[in-house]
Amino acid sequence: MEEETKKIIQESLDALYEKKEFLPDLTDGVRTQAFNSLSAIISTPNNIHKSFLRVPREDGTIERIPAYRVQHNDSLGPYKGGIRFYEGVNEEEVVNLAFLMTLKNALHQVPFGGGKGGIVINPRNYSEKELNIVSRKYVRYFADVIGPDKDIPAPDMGSGEREMDWMMAEYKKIHHGKPYLGSFTGKSVVNGGSLGRREATGKGVYFTFRYMIHDYVLAHKEQLENSINPFSKTALAHAERPLKMAVQGFGNVGSVAALEAYHCRSLNNQVIAVSDRNVTLFNEDGLDIPSLVAFTSSNRGDLPKDEAELDKSGIQAEIRGRDELLTLPVDVLFLAALEDQIHQGNMEHIQAKIIVEGANAPTTRVADEYLDNQGVIIIPDILANAGGVIVSYLEWLQGRETQYHEESEVFRLLLEKMQETMDTILPQYFGDPYPLRENCFIHAVQRLSTVLHKQGKLY
């Protein structure tokens, strides 16, 4: 996973090296040396912090829980990235996610660097009191390396506004008398959080799909019709007809994206399948997404997993195996679960022609290349799921100014920022031979490289 990211970073640098108009003052041997420096800087994190949290359990035992905070690069601003509460967390994963955060912020011109955190637990196995202790211990152990102008954590898989509230309270206690509102984002509104933060990533994920396949394609229809680019043909084929959709993962990202699709009246699309850690629910005529959201909100986030629960919810659906969703005959597949979901073992069975990555790194490099060659449009994580960090930046600014936007204004600013990025990326994507992920990486690496050069960090 980390090696795949490093490889695509190097490929981006190689492409930029050949563009003589990029950093034109760097020539001959000096240019080679500078790009070697860029490769070394961008492909490695600045800091890897690891500790073992000492956590007393309610049964009287003591646990030592591995925890990480990785700080990749802060040339664009303070480190920024979520904290995962997940039993599968490991150092390599957190390092890779920190890489991706740096590049995501660079791509969308958000003035943050990249960071990421992780705690190796399954939060379902801990009481609320124990999770409170875990959250506070994390802040104590990493108190010297986080802060409003250093490194600003946020929620991620397994964590939410409750944990961010606890963590900010502990930070305030440790750093008494110092600014604290910007120490964490994704907080509850009463604790200085931003309206719309919880929905931001899911809204952004659906918006990237809708804007690209509908708004942008229709506005540039004549140009795309004359293009030999295979992705242009895929986009045109899906722009003006109803589409069948499937959503893998029904948490904060997937459920919001599904709800956006359900309520989107400008496109007559149907979400016919959703899945979570237990099941896939399927209905050829479209699922009742609002009822599913209501059910999961009162059932610890789980979808109905048997006929009895379906009958109780009143939802019409077939229950299928959890992983069946990926290979269903749908037009659009939203990936909002875990990394490495589409891989060499199942890539040939993927039937969707448009894939939208709401999760981080859900498609392996081998699968990515295979699907690109099949003309499948993959809207990558670095582009699609940046809504959370964009609204986190708005929250951070609001905390510094102690003035807060209405929710409608937050969403307006979010979608405006994402559209601005796509209007930069899409003309090149539909006009040159690079897949969308490579286009995004090249743009991100270009911006980061320019700043590193201007700051004199290549010598």
N, C-alpha and C positions, 0 to 999 in steps of 0.2 A: 504493500500500500504506500508506504513512505518512498520506496524506490521508484514506484510509478510516478509519483508527484515530482520527484527530483528529475526524472527523465523528461517529463513534459516541460519542466522549467528550463532544462538545458536545450531542448528543441526550440523553445521560444527565444532563448538567447542566441542560438545559432541563426535563427531567422532574422533577428534584429541586427546581428553582426554584418549580415550581407546588405542591409539597408544603409547605404553610405550617408543618406540624409539624416539618419538617427545618430546623435552625438557626433556631428561632422568634424569637430575639433580633435577627435581621437582618430589618429591615422597610424598605419603600419604597425610597428612593434608595440607602440604605446596602446593602440586599440586592442591588440591581442592581450596584453597584460591587464588592461582594464576589464575586459570581458571575462578573463580568468578570475579576477577578483569578484566580479558580480556573481559568477557561478558559485564560488566558495561562500560568499555572504548569504545569498538567497537560499541556497540549498541546506543551510544549517541554522539551527535556532541559536539565539543569543544565550538563553539560559534554560536549563531543565532543573526544576525544583521538585524534589520528591521527599515525602515524609511518611511516617506511619502514625495515624491518629490514634491516641489512646482513648478508647470509648467504653465507659461502663454500661453494661446492659442491665435491664430491669430484673433479670434473673440472678444478678449478683456477679456474673462473670465479667471479665475485661477482654475486649478485643483490640487488636492492633490492625487498623485498616489502612492499606496503601492509598496514598493521595498524591496527586500531581498538579503542578502549575508550570506550563511550558510557555516561555516568552520567545517568540520567533524573531520579530523585527519591529523596532519602534521608530524607524526613520520618518514615517508619515504621521506619527502621533503616539499617544499612550497605547500600550498593549490592550487588546480587547478580545474577549472570547468567553464562551459559556463554560459552565462547570457541569460535567456529566455525573449523575449518580447511577452507575451501571456496573453490574458485576463483571462485564466483559472488558472493562477499561484496562488498557495497558499503555506503557510508555510510548511505543511506536505509534499507536493510534493517536494519542494526544499530540505528539510532535507533528504528525501529518495534518491534523485538524488545525493546529496553530499555523502551519504553512499556508493552508487554504484560507484562513482568516486574513492573513496579511494580503494575499492576492485579491481576495474578495473586496476588501476595503480599498485597495488600489484601483481595482476595476471601476468601482462605483464612486470613486473620489470622496470617500468618507475619511476624515482626518484622524484615523486610528491605525495602529499597527496590529499585528496578529498575536493572539495568545489563546490558550485553551487550558481547561482544568478538568480533572477527573477524580472521582472517589470510587473505589472498587467495592460497591455494595449493590444489592438488590433492595431498593427502598421499600418494596412490598413486605420484606421480612423484618422491618423495624417499626417500632411504635413511633408515634408523633414526638414523644419526649426524647427518644433515642435519636431521631432525625434532627431534632433541635440541637442536641449535644454534638452530633457529627458536624452540623453546619457551623456551629460556633468554634469547634476545635479547628476546623479547616482555616478559619480566619485567623485564629491565634497562631497556628503553625506557619502561616504565610503572611503574617501581618506586615513584615518589613518589605515585602516585594509588591504588594497591591496598594491601590489608592487612587483617588480621582485624577491625578496627573501622572500616575505610573502605569497601572494595570487595572482595568475595570472589568470584573467578571459579570456574567449574566446567566440566566437559566439555560439549561440544555436538557438533553434527555434525562428524565427522572427527577428533574428539579423544576421549580416554578417560583411564582412571586412569594409564596410563603417562605421558602428557603432564602430568597434574596432579602426579605425583610429581617429574618433572623441574623443573616450575615452582616447586613448594614448596621444593625443594632450592636453587634459585637465589635465591629470596626469603630463605631462611635465611642464605645466604652474604652477601647484600647487607646484611641487617638483623641482623647478628651480635649475639647476646645478647638479642634481643627475641622475644616470643611469635611463633610461626610456624605452629603446627599448624592454626589457623583461617584461614590466608591463602588456602587453596584447599580446595574440597571435591570429592568424587568421586575421592579418592585411593585407592590400594590399602590394604587393611586393615592391612598391616604398617607402612604409613607414616601411620597415624592415620585412615584412612578408615573408613566405617561399613559393617558388613555390610548387604547388601541394597540398596546405593546403585545398582548397575548395573541391577537389575531394577525399581527403584522406579517409574519413569515408566510402563513397560509394564504393571505390576501396577495402578497407579492408573488407567490408561486403561481396562483391562478392568473394573475394579471400578466405575467410574462408570456404565458401561453396565449391568452386572449389577444394581447396586443400584437404579438408576432404573427400568429396564424390568421387573425381576422383583420385588425386595424391596419397593420403595416402592409400585409400582403395585398389587401384590396386597394390601398393607396398607391401601390407600386405594381399593379397588376400587369400593365403593358410591358414594363421593364423585365419582370420575371418571366413573362411568356416568351420573351426573346432570349432568355438565358439558357445555356446548356448545362448549368449547374443542376445536378440531380436533386439537391435539397429544394431548389426553386419549384421543381415539378411536384415534389411531395407537399410543399406548402400550398401550392395552387389547388391541388387535388382535394385538400381538406378545408379550404377557406370558406366555401359557400354551401356546405351541406351539413345536416345534423350529424353529430359524432357520438359514438359510444365510448364511454370513459370508465376506467377502473382506477381505484385509489388504494395503494398499498400503505397501510398504517393509518390509524384513525385517532391519532392523538391531536395535539394542538395544531400541527401543520396540516395533516391529512384531512381532518374533520372540517377545518375552516376552508381549505381548498375545495372540498366536496360541496360544502354549503354555498360557496361562491358560484360554483358551476350550476348547482340546483337553482339558484335565484337569478342567474344571468339570463335576462330576457332578450339580449341582443343576439344570442346564439341559442339555437334550439337543440341543445345537447342533453344527453342523459348519462347519469352515473349509474351503471348497471352492476357494478361490483365494488365492494370495499372489503378490506381485510385487517386483522390485527394479529396479535401473537397466538390467537387460538383458532380462528376460523376465517373463511371467505364467505361473504353473503352475496348472493347473485339473484338478480331479477332482470330478465331480458327487457322488460318494459320500463325499467328505471326504479331505483330504490327511493324510499321516503327518507331522504337525508335528515330533515329536521327532526323526525321521530327517532332516528338512530342517534343523533346528537343528544337528544333529551334522555334516551335510554342510557348511553354511556356516562352521562354526567351524574347519574344516580347509581351506577354500578362499577365504581372504581375504574372507569375508563374502558371497560370491556364491552365489546359487541355481544349481542345475544349469541350464545354458543350451543344451544340445543333447541329442539322443537318447543319445549315447555316455555323457555324464555321468549321465543319468537311469538308464541300464542299470547303470552302475557303482554308483550309490547304492542301487539296488533300490526306488526310489520310483515309484509308479504315478501318472502325471500326463500331461496334454497340455501341450505348449509352445505358448503364444500370444504375441501382441505385448504389449509392456510396458504400453501404455496401455489395452489391452482390459479390464483388471480393473475400471476405474472404471465401466463401463457394463454389467457383467454383471447378470443377473437374480438378485440376492441381496437378502436382507432387511436386512442390516447391513453397512456399509462402514466399515472402520477406515482412516483416513488417517494414515500414519506415515512420510511421505517428506518432500517439500518444500512450500514455500508455493505458492499459486495453482494448485492441481491441478484444482479444479472451478471453471469459469469460464463466461463467456457462450458460448463455443464448444461446450461439452459438457454444460451443465447440463440441457438438455431431454432428454438421453439417460440421465441417472442414474435407475436403477430402484430403488435401495435406499430404504427408508422411514426408516431410522435411520442417521445418519452420526456417527461418533465421531472427533474431531480429536486424534490423538496428536501430529501435527506442529504447528508454529506457523503460523497463518494459511494453511491449505491451501485455504480457500474464499474466493473473492472476494466483495465486497459485493453485486454484481449477482446472482451465483449464490445467495448466501445468502438474499436477499430472494425470489428466484424459488422456491427450494425451500421456504422458510417458507410461502409462499402455496399450495404443493401439500400442506401438512400434513406435510412431512418433519421429523422430529425431528433437529436438529443439536446434539449435545453439544459445545460449543465448546472450543477449546484452553485458554482461561483457566480452565475448570473441569476438563477431563479430563486434561490432561498436567502437572498440578502436583505429581505424585508425586516428581519429581526434586528440586525445590526444598524440598519438605517434609522429605525425608530429608537433604538438604544441611543444613538447619537443625539436624536432630538430630545430624548429624556435627559441625557447628560447635560445638554445645553439648557433645558428648562430648569434643571436643578441648580445650575450655576446662577441663573437669572431669577430664580424663584417666581417665574411666570409660566403658566401652563396653557397649552393649546387645547381647544375643543377637539373631540375625536375626529370630526369631519376634516378639520385642518390638518391633523396628523396624517390621515389617510391621503389627503391631497398632496402633501409634501412627499410622502412615501412614493406614491405612484408617479409623481412628477420626476423624482430622482431616478426611478427605475426606467421610465420612458426615455429620459435623457441618455442613460447608458445604452439602451437598446438602439436608439437612433444613431449612436456612434458605431455600434458593433454590426448591426444587421446589413447595412449596405455592403460592407466588405464580405460578410458571410455569404451573401447571395451572389457575390461577384467574383470571389477568388476560390482557389481549390482547398482552403483550409476548413475543416469541420469547425463547428461553433465553439467547442471547448478550446481548441487551439487558438482560435481568434481571441477568445476572452483572456486566455493566459498570455498571449503576446501583448495585448493591450495593458494588462495588469503589470507584467514584467517591465514593459516599456516605461510606465509611469514610475514604478519603484526604482528602476535603474537610473532614470533621469534625476530623481531626488538624491539618490546615493552619490551620483557624480557631482551634483551641485554642492553637496555637503562635504565633498572632498574625502569620501570614505573608500576610494578605490586604490589608494596608494599606501 
